[in-house]
Amino acid sequence: MLQNGILDLSIWQLVLATLLMTHVTIVGVTVYLHRFSAHRSLELHPALQHFFRFWLWLTTAMNTREWTAIHRKHHAKCETEDDPHSPVVKGLGTVMRKGAELYKAEAQNAETLRIYGKNCPDDWLERNLYSRYPNLGVGLLLALNIGLFGVLGLTMWAIQMIWIPFWAAGVINGLGHAIGYRNFECKDAATNLVPWGILIGGEELHNNHHTYPNSAKLSVKKWEFDLGWAWIQLFSFLRLAKVQRVAPIAHRVAGKRSLDMDTAMAILNNRFQIMAQYRRQVIAPLVRLELARADASVRHLFRRAKRLLSREPSLLDESHQQRIAAMLAQSQALKVIYEKRLALQQIWARTSSNGHEMLAAVREWIHEAESSGIQALRDFAEQLKTYSLRPQTSMA
């Protein structure tokens, strides 16, 4: 009885129990800590909030205020010296190996907690149990595991202890800023590791999240799957959650050819989707065309051209910039579309606080694009006119 614990489970039952418990922990992190506490993209029923707070204290010793503050600071200072865990600054190996240590070190920073830890639990239980005795929970879990599952309960406990440090602190904070694919060219290096956010509850869709940090749903493509969002939908059905925000939807009105304030604001609102479409509809076909035309002696310059010409400029190193310069020197068409891409990005960076200035800037950009003589650019300019903040079925 002592060796096998009170439940006396088989090996496969123990494996299943471990996966189930670690999954509840992942749901607690992605739904409660991340989407609810850090970003307020949804509301949770107080009972569900407290369940996750208790479960995370029991299985990770993580504190809501500390996690929330560190994550908010990560977004505010991403890929800078002040980012608590940027692999771009600290090195991928450091973040992968020492992600938990970086988290603990930042949790001791009183300024981080003061500035970024607002609106977190501060009730009697938080002050007198969860924050006061952070290691009591994992100690209690060890005793429960051994009592319920026997000697192998110690192994299960060890797996539970490394689950979040490995997947969240290491893989997401490390690999999620180093490898993978990018739907959007946000300002930082965040990537989507895989399109099926299952193991880590949707957190694998990290580029999507950094592009739309206040969205409760991390998947944006039809073929992407966010398991955390599936749990949120279930909680919403049970009236335990209410979604506050999701990524904006790019509405288009067929046949619309006038550029008005509604269109300009829609372009600003959907700028990341629009730049992704620019990559597909303008850059990609022009790169293929220029590659086919290029002489064999310079064709090597066009390797990875689509990616480089679409990349967020602040993420380009000196070798990338040199490659782009050499490429553009060989093709006037690529030079035009690259400069137009940068000019389009500058519009909302420069005029986002003034709608009338933005409207005038977009009009000028469209006029120049239509006069460029490049058909893909002209077609894209026509498409910009069709955007609207609201879905419409017919022209007004």
C-alpha positions as CSV (number, residue, x, y, z in Angstrom):
1,M,0.0,0.0,0.0
2,L,2.8,2.4,0.9
3,Q,4.7,1.7,-2.2
4,N,1.8,2.1,-4.6
5,G,-0.1,4.7,-2.6
6,I,-3.7,4.9,-1.6
7,L,-5.0,4.8,-5.3
8,D,-2.7,1.9,-6.3
9,L,-2.7,3.0,-10.0
10,S,-1.0,1.2,-12.9
11,I,2.0,2.8,-14.7
12,W,-0.2,4.0,-17.5
13,Q,-2.7,5.4,-15.1
14,L,0.1,7.3,-13.4
15,V,1.3,8.6,-16.7
16,L,-2.3,9.8,-17.5
17,A,-2.7,11.3,-14.1
18,T,0.6,13.2,-14.5
19,L,-0.4,14.5,-17.9
20,L,-3.8,15.6,-16.6
21,M,-2.3,17.5,-13.6
22,T,0.3,19.2,-15.7
23,H,-2.4,20.2,-18.2
24,V,-4.5,21.8,-15.5
25,T,-1.3,23.8,-14.6
26,I,-0.9,24.9,-18.2
27,V,-4.5,26.0,-18.4
28,G,-4.0,27.9,-15.2
29,V,-1.0,29.7,-16.6
30,T,-2.4,30.5,-20.1
31,V,-6.0,31.3,-19.1
32,Y,-5.7,32.7,-15.5
33,L,-2.2,34.2,-15.3
34,H,-1.6,35.2,-18.9
35,R,-4.9,36.1,-20.6
36,F,-6.8,37.1,-17.5
37,S,-4.4,38.6,-15.0
38,A,-1.6,40.0,-17.2
39,H,-3.6,41.2,-20.2
40,R,-7.3,41.4,-19.0
41,S,-8.5,40.0,-22.3
42,L,-11.2,38.2,-20.4
43,E,-13.0,38.1,-17.1
44,L,-13.2,35.0,-15.0
45,H,-15.6,34.0,-12.3
46,P,-14.2,34.6,-8.8
47,A,-14.4,30.9,-8.0
48,L,-12.4,29.9,-11.1
49,Q,-9.9,32.6,-10.3
50,H,-9.3,31.2,-6.9
51,F,-9.2,27.6,-8.1
52,F,-6.3,28.5,-10.5
53,R,-4.6,30.7,-7.9
54,F,-4.7,27.8,-5.4
55,W,-3.7,25.2,-8.0
56,L,-0.7,27.2,-9.2
57,W,0.5,27.8,-5.6
58,L,0.2,24.1,-5.1
59,T,1.9,22.9,-8.3
60,T,4.4,25.7,-9.1
61,A,4.8,28.1,-6.1
62,M,4.2,30.9,-8.6
63,N,2.7,34.2,-7.3
64,T,0.0,35.9,-9.4
65,R,1.4,39.4,-8.8
66,E,5.0,38.4,-9.6
67,W,4.1,36.5,-12.8
68,T,1.8,39.3,-14.0
69,A,4.3,42.0,-13.3
70,I,7.2,40.2,-15.0
71,H,5.1,39.4,-18.1
72,R,3.8,42.9,-18.4
73,K,7.4,44.2,-18.2
74,H,8.5,41.7,-20.8
75,H,5.9,43.2,-23.3
76,A,6.8,46.8,-22.3
77,K,10.6,46.3,-22.6
78,C,10.7,43.5,-25.1
79,E,14.1,42.7,-26.7
80,T,15.8,45.4,-24.6
81,E,18.3,45.3,-21.7
82,D,15.3,45.7,-19.4
83,D,13.4,42.7,-20.8
84,P,13.5,40.1,-18.0
85,H,14.1,37.2,-20.4
86,S,14.9,38.2,-23.9
87,P,17.1,35.6,-25.8
88,V,18.0,38.4,-28.2
89,V,19.7,40.2,-25.4
90,K,20.7,37.5,-23.0
91,G,21.3,34.7,-25.4
92,L,19.1,31.8,-26.3
93,G,21.1,29.3,-24.3
94,T,20.9,31.4,-21.2
95,V,17.1,31.7,-21.4
96,M,16.7,28.0,-22.2
97,R,18.9,26.9,-19.3
98,K,18.2,29.5,-16.8
99,G,14.7,30.7,-17.5
100,A,13.4,29.9,-14.0
101,E,16.3,31.7,-12.4
102,L,15.7,34.8,-14.6
103,Y,12.1,34.8,-13.4
104,K,13.1,34.5,-9.7
105,A,15.6,37.2,-10.0
106,E,13.1,39.6,-11.6
107,A,10.5,38.7,-8.9
108,Q,12.8,40.3,-6.3
109,N,12.7,43.6,-8.1
110,A,10.4,45.7,-6.1
111,E,10.1,48.4,-8.8
112,T,8.9,45.8,-11.3
113,L,6.2,44.6,-8.9
114,R,5.2,48.2,-8.1
115,I,5.0,49.4,-11.7
116,Y,3.6,46.4,-13.5
117,G,1.9,44.4,-10.7
118,K,-1.2,46.5,-10.3
119,N,-4.7,45.0,-9.9
120,C,-3.6,41.6,-8.6
121,P,-5.0,39.7,-5.7
122,D,-4.3,41.2,-2.3
123,D,-6.8,39.5,0.0
124,W,-6.2,37.7,3.3
125,L,-5.3,34.4,1.7
126,E,-2.8,36.1,-0.6
127,R,-1.1,38.0,2.2
128,N,-1.2,35.3,4.8
129,L,-0.8,32.1,2.8
130,Y,0.1,32.2,-0.9
131,S,2.6,35.1,-0.8
132,R,3.8,34.4,2.8
133,Y,4.5,30.7,2.3
134,P,5.1,30.2,-1.4
135,N,6.9,26.9,-1.0
136,L,4.3,25.4,1.3
137,G,2.1,24.5,-1.6
138,V,4.7,22.4,-3.5
139,G,5.7,20.7,-0.2
140,L,2.0,19.8,0.3
141,L,1.8,18.5,-3.2
142,L,4.8,16.3,-2.6
143,A,3.1,14.8,0.4
144,L,-0.1,14.3,-1.4
145,N,1.6,12.7,-4.4
146,I,3.4,10.2,-2.3
147,G,0.3,9.4,-0.3
148,L,-1.9,9.0,-3.3
149,F,0.5,7.5,-5.8
150,G,3.2,5.9,-3.7
151,V,7.0,6.0,-4.4
152,L,6.4,7.0,-8.1
153,G,4.5,10.0,-6.7
154,L,8.0,11.5,-6.2
155,T,8.7,11.2,-9.9
156,M,5.4,12.7,-10.7
157,W,6.1,15.6,-8.4
158,A,9.5,16.2,-10.0
159,I,7.8,16.3,-13.5
160,Q,5.3,18.8,-12.2
161,M,8.1,21.0,-10.8
162,I,10.0,21.2,-14.1
163,W,6.9,21.4,-16.4
164,I,6.4,25.2,-16.3
165,P,10.1,26.1,-16.0
166,F,10.9,24.0,-19.0
167,W,7.9,24.8,-21.3
168,A,7.1,28.4,-20.3
169,A,10.3,29.8,-19.0
170,G,12.6,27.9,-21.4
171,V,10.7,27.0,-24.6
172,I,8.3,29.9,-24.9
173,N,10.5,32.6,-23.6
174,G,13.5,31.2,-25.4
175,L,12.6,29.4,-28.6
176,G,9.5,31.5,-29.0
177,H,11.8,34.5,-29.7
178,A,14.3,32.6,-31.9
179,I,12.8,30.0,-34.2
180,G,9.5,29.3,-35.9
181,Y,7.3,31.1,-38.3
182,R,5.9,34.7,-38.2
183,N,2.4,35.6,-39.4
184,F,3.1,39.2,-38.5
185,E,6.1,41.5,-38.4
186,C,5.7,42.9,-34.9
187,K,8.4,45.0,-33.4
188,D,10.0,42.1,-31.5
189,A,11.4,38.7,-32.5
190,A,8.4,36.6,-31.3
191,T,7.6,33.5,-33.4
192,N,5.0,30.9,-33.6
193,L,6.6,27.6,-32.8
194,V,3.9,25.4,-34.2
195,P,0.4,26.1,-35.5
196,W,-1.3,23.7,-33.1
197,G,-1.1,25.2,-29.6
198,I,-1.8,22.0,-27.6
199,L,1.1,21.1,-25.4
200,I,1.4,24.5,-23.9
201,G,-2.2,25.5,-24.2
202,G,-1.8,27.9,-27.2
203,E,1.3,29.7,-25.9
204,E,3.2,28.2,-28.9
205,L,1.4,30.8,-31.0
206,H,3.8,33.5,-29.6
207,N,4.1,35.8,-32.6
208,N,0.3,36.1,-32.8
209,H,0.2,37.0,-29.1
210,H,2.9,39.6,-29.3
211,T,1.1,41.2,-32.3
212,Y,-2.2,41.2,-30.5
213,P,-1.3,40.9,-26.8
214,N,-4.7,41.9,-25.5
215,S,-6.5,39.2,-27.5
216,A,-8.0,36.3,-25.5
217,K,-7.6,34.1,-28.6
218,L,-4.1,33.4,-29.8
219,S,-4.8,31.7,-33.1
220,V,-5.5,33.9,-36.1
221,K,-5.2,31.6,-39.1
222,K,-7.9,29.0,-40.0
223,W,-5.4,26.2,-39.7
224,E,-4.1,27.3,-36.3
225,F,-5.5,25.8,-33.1
226,D,-5.3,27.3,-29.6
227,L,-6.3,24.9,-26.9
228,G,-6.4,27.7,-24.3
229,W,-9.1,29.4,-26.4
230,A,-11.1,26.1,-26.4
231,W,-11.0,26.1,-22.6
232,I,-12.1,29.8,-22.6
233,Q,-15.1,28.9,-24.8
234,L,-16.0,26.1,-22.5
235,F,-15.7,28.4,-19.5
236,S,-17.8,31.0,-21.3
237,F,-20.5,28.4,-22.1
238,L,-20.6,27.6,-18.3
239,R,-20.8,31.3,-17.5
240,L,-17.4,31.2,-15.8
241,A,-15.7,33.5,-18.3
242,K,-16.5,36.4,-20.5
243,V,-14.2,37.4,-23.4
244,Q,-13.3,41.1,-23.4
245,R,-11.1,41.4,-26.5
246,V,-9.9,39.4,-29.5
247,A,-7.7,40.4,-32.5
248,P,-9.5,42.9,-34.8
249,I,-11.2,41.5,-37.9
250,A,-10.3,43.1,-41.2
251,H,-13.6,44.0,-42.8
252,R,-13.7,44.7,-46.5
253,V,-16.5,46.1,-48.7
254,A,-16.6,44.7,-52.2
255,G,-16.6,47.4,-54.8
256,K,-15.7,50.2,-52.5
257,R,-13.3,52.6,-54.2
258,S,-13.5,55.8,-52.0
259,L,-11.0,56.5,-49.3
260,D,-12.6,58.0,-46.2
261,M,-11.9,58.3,-42.5
262,D,-13.5,55.0,-41.8
263,T,-11.1,53.4,-44.3
264,A,-8.1,55.1,-42.8
265,M,-9.0,54.0,-39.3
266,A,-9.7,50.4,-40.5
267,I,-6.2,50.4,-42.1
268,L,-4.6,51.5,-38.8
269,N,-6.6,48.9,-36.9
270,N,-5.6,46.1,-39.2
271,R,-2.1,47.2,-40.1
272,F,-0.4,43.9,-39.2
273,Q,-2.8,41.9,-41.4
274,I,-2.3,44.5,-44.1
275,M,1.4,44.2,-44.0
276,A,1.2,40.4,-44.1
277,Q,-1.0,40.8,-47.2
278,Y,1.6,43.1,-48.7
279,R,4.2,40.4,-48.2
280,R,2.0,37.8,-50.0
281,Q,0.5,40.0,-52.7
282,V,3.3,42.4,-53.6
283,I,6.7,41.2,-52.4
284,A,6.3,37.5,-53.1
285,P,5.3,37.8,-56.8
286,L,7.8,40.5,-57.5
287,V,10.6,38.4,-55.9
288,R,9.7,35.5,-58.1
289,L,9.6,37.6,-61.2
290,E,12.9,39.3,-60.5
291,L,14.5,36.0,-59.6
292,A,13.4,34.6,-63.0
293,R,14.9,37.6,-64.8
294,A,18.1,37.8,-62.8
295,D,21.4,36.8,-64.3
296,A,23.0,33.7,-62.9
297,S,25.9,35.7,-61.5
298,V,23.6,37.7,-59.1
299,R,20.8,35.2,-58.5
300,H,22.3,34.2,-55.2
301,L,21.5,37.7,-53.9
302,F,17.8,36.9,-54.1
303,R,17.9,34.0,-51.6
304,R,15.5,34.6,-48.7
305,A,14.5,37.8,-50.5
306,K,10.8,37.5,-49.5
307,R,11.7,37.1,-45.9
308,L,14.3,39.9,-45.8
309,L,12.2,42.4,-47.6
310,S,9.3,41.7,-45.3
311,R,11.2,41.7,-42.0
312,E,10.7,44.3,-39.3
313,P,13.5,46.8,-40.0
314,S,14.6,46.9,-36.3
315,L,15.3,43.1,-36.4
316,L,17.7,43.3,-39.3
317,D,21.3,43.0,-38.5
318,E,24.1,44.5,-40.6
319,S,24.6,41.5,-42.8
320,H,20.8,41.5,-43.6
321,Q,20.9,45.2,-44.4
322,Q,23.9,44.7,-46.8
323,R,22.1,41.8,-48.5
324,I,19.0,44.0,-49.0
325,A,21.1,46.9,-50.4
326,A,22.8,44.6,-52.9
327,M,19.5,43.1,-53.9
328,L,17.8,46.4,-54.4
329,A,20.8,47.6,-56.5
330,Q,20.0,44.9,-59.0
331,S,16.2,45.5,-59.2
332,Q,14.5,48.9,-59.5
333,A,11.1,47.2,-59.0
334,L,12.1,45.6,-55.7
335,K,13.6,48.9,-54.6
336,V,10.2,50.6,-55.3
337,I,8.1,48.0,-53.4
338,Y,10.5,47.9,-50.5
339,E,10.5,51.7,-50.1
340,K,6.7,51.7,-50.4
341,R,6.5,49.1,-47.7
342,L,8.6,51.2,-45.3
343,A,6.6,54.3,-46.2
344,L,3.4,52.5,-45.4
345,Q,4.7,51.5,-42.0
346,Q,5.8,55.0,-41.3
347,I,2.3,56.3,-41.9
348,W,0.8,54.8,-38.8
349,A,4.0,55.3,-36.8
350,R,3.9,59.0,-37.6
351,T,0.2,59.9,-37.9
352,S,-1.7,57.4,-35.7
353,S,-2.7,60.1,-33.2
354,N,-4.3,62.3,-35.9
355,G,-6.9,60.8,-38.1
356,H,-6.9,63.6,-40.7
357,E,-3.2,63.4,-41.1
358,M,-3.4,59.6,-41.5
359,L,-6.1,59.9,-44.1
360,A,-4.0,62.4,-46.1
361,A,-0.9,60.2,-45.9
362,V,-2.8,57.1,-47.0
363,R,-4.3,59.0,-49.9
364,E,-0.8,60.1,-51.0
365,W,0.6,56.6,-50.6
366,I,-2.2,55.1,-52.7
367,H,-1.7,57.8,-55.4
368,E,2.0,57.0,-55.6
369,A,1.4,53.3,-55.7
370,E,-1.1,53.7,-58.5
371,S,1.5,55.7,-60.4
372,S,4.3,53.3,-59.9
373,G,3.7,51.2,-63.0
374,I,3.9,48.0,-60.9
375,Q,0.7,46.1,-61.3
376,A,0.9,44.2,-58.0
377,L,1.4,47.4,-56.1
378,R,-1.5,49.1,-58.0
379,D,-3.8,46.2,-57.2
380,F,-2.8,46.4,-53.5
381,A,-3.5,50.1,-53.5
382,E,-7.0,49.4,-54.9
383,Q,-7.6,46.8,-52.2
384,L,-6.7,49.3,-49.4
385,K,-9.7,51.4,-50.4
386,T,-12.1,48.5,-49.6
387,Y,-11.3,48.4,-45.8
388,S,-13.9,49.4,-43.3
389,L,-14.3,49.3,-39.5
390,R,-17.6,47.6,-39.9
391,P,-18.8,44.8,-42.1
392,Q,-21.1,45.9,-44.8
393,T,-23.1,44.0,-47.4
394,S,-23.7,46.8,-49.8
395,M,-22.4,50.2,-50.6
396,A,-24.0,53.1,-48.8
